[in-house]
Amino acid sequence: MMKKMNDLVWSASVRLDNGIRRGKEEIQDLIWDETGDTNFISILVLLGIALALAGVFLSYQEDVLGWVETNIGPFFSRRAGR
């Protein structure tokens, strides 16, 4: 019985040690691996552009909506066939 318990504890400790070692390797790969960095930078650039456009729109909201109403509004208010 003691031999079986000893074997179970030994195999659990070996599996745990292998899991910890593999976990450390995965963390090091995550930190030092550079794949995907350009996509992350592209997303940040696009997010910055979107935020800048939102800021410009909020600043000139009345002007933009007035221009749209003046230039595009008559197109949508016409009846079909005219």
MODELLER restraints for C-alpha pairs under 7 A, 6 or more apart:
rsr = mdl.restraints
at = mdl.atoms
